Amino acid sequence: MRICDICGKRPISGNSIARRGLAKSKGGVGIKTTGIKRRRFFPNLQKIRAIFPSGSVKTVKVCVSCIQAGKVTKSV
């Protein structure tokens, strides 16, 4: 599963919008939407060996935002 073991961040859905045309500010008639497709946005998960407060070391899938925020301590 693509879920962060610390914060529970998971894939979310959104749209991929295809456009064509030249912007009005650049002398065109404006940008037109030619298609909308559903897509998924995945969290940036990394497998790291983490040290837990109990002292145990486990390999967990953690999103990069949790690693940068210091919610996980990497083992050496």
Rosetta blueprint (number, residue, H / E / L):
1 M L
2 R L
3 I L
4 C L
5 D L
6 I L
7 C L
8 G L
9 K L
10 R L
11 P L
12 I E
13 S E
14 G E
15 N E
16 S E
17 I E
18 A E
19 R E
20 R E
21 G L
22 L L
23 A L
24 K H
25 S H
26 K H
27 G L
28 G L
29 V L
30 G L
31 I L
32 K E
33 T E
34 T E
35 G E
36 I E
37 K E
38 R E
39 R E
40 R E
41 F E
42 F L
43 P L
44 N L
45 L E
46 Q E
47 K E
48 I E
49 R E
50 A E
51 I E
52 F L
53 P L
54 S L
55 G L
56 S L
57 V E
58 K E
59 T E
60 V E
61 K E
62 V E
63 C E
64 V H
65 S H
66 C H
67 I H
68 Q H
69 A H
70 G L
71 K L
72 V L
73 T E
74 K E
75 S L
76 V L
